[in-house]
Amino acid sequence: MYKNTSLEPKMANLPYFLDTTLNVDNRWVKLSTLIPWSDVEEIYALNFTSQKGPKAISARAAFGSLIIQVKLSLTDEETVETIAENPYMQYFIGLERYEQKAPFDSSMMTHFRKRFNAQGIKDIDELLHSATREKSDVSDDDSDDDQPPSNKGSIIVDASCVPADIHYPTDLGLLNKAREKTEDIIDILWRNRSNVDEKVKPRTYREIGRKSFLSIVLQKRASKKKRRQALEKQLNSVRRNLSSINELKKYADLSLLKSNLYRDLLVIDTLYQQQQYMYDNNVKSVNDRIVSIHQPHVRPIVRGKAGAHTEFGAKISISVVDGWSFLDTINFDAYNEGSELISQIEQYKDRFGYYPESAHADKIYRNKVNRAYCKKHGIRISGPCLGRPPKDLKLRKEQKEIQRQDEAVRNTVEGCFGVAKRRYKLERIFTKIKGSSKSLIALIFMVMNLEKAMAFIAVVYFSIINTFRRIIRQVQGSPQVILFKTLIIQ
């Protein structure tokens, strides 16, 4: 059951919070005024359809805790402990009085990530961006006519991979893990069999399989022939174990297994089929290849970088507009980011009401389809033009200067990825569930944009103050004011 609660910060209660006055300039107090809490509650309440049961934790407490965790790069346990120690954080999550105990158990953080999916977080980020734009009094459109706006601004697009927290996958290592898992399943089914008269337990040869695995992995450079022989032994062991499990199903129900172990069994069955196919056909790739038994949704993403040719995790595409990072795509399957440019530009038009003046992207985005689309809508795409360079040296020099400036502008998106990966731990996602991983990625970019919004509002605030000061100086120096002061003195 979910019951609507008051989400607006109660500034009148600030003097009585912990029997002291909280500083209204504190970052958590300021941050609480930026977030559209009413919209957060609408998204949060969709998870509760029943009117029965105990009252759920409020939307502000759930979403605020996730923001604190991402902003400070904390674990679930440390997040709850930090909130219990900090009155400003307790005010941020909606508590009216300081409490010395933890507001909830750390295990609830997992449920919070499930209740706020990636799309919901992106919707909140869009609302935050719209509210930030409305607070600015600066308008780029000085015309009063009813003509449709021309192309304005620029969009910077790029893609990257967000590695998951898994061991570097090898065929031999995956099969060895599958062998060990199936051996554990056989032990459980054998202990709970209904046919107790059967005295002969299915053979697993676990010691032989373990020694065969270690004999290869402990070598610095095992030959291709030895690796293939070790793969054959592990495949035979997994096949034998799966066959034994099918026989034991007659006397022991698979419902005896825990949910995660039963899921692993289904993954192992698919993994075995893939590995057997690659072994029989002597190939090294297969569609939807499983690289982790615990996280079967993770796929290999070929990046071609110097440090890591292949990464394992989600692939994301973002677009940066005026320093604001919009997360456009999250996908655990590999895709060509060049096909995303048109949809990203259309989303730009939906947000601002006009197309961008220029699009800055790397080489993979500059294909014929995207070039034709940009030319049709009057968008200049960065990079060299097709065809031969002009013979005019002056024109050629101007084009090179434009390309250099475009590349400098495009570096902004690299900085966004760098901040997200180094400051907000996007370089490795430790959540195990597919939906939770997507939610965490979306949260990281939303928190980055929150920092941008706070800085933007501060700039607008100081610009307004400076404008008033300039007006006051001009008024004080006007002849009318000088004459008025002279008459008063006389």
Helices and strands as residue ranges (DSSP letters): G 11-16, H 27-34, H 37-45, H 59-72, H 76-85, H 87-92, H 108-115, H 118-134, E 154-163, H 171-191, H 206-217, H 224-248, G 254-256, H 259-281, E 299-302, E 310-321, E 324-331, G 337-340, H 341-352, E 358-360, G 363-365, H 368-376, E 380-381, H 393-422, H 434-476, H 479-489
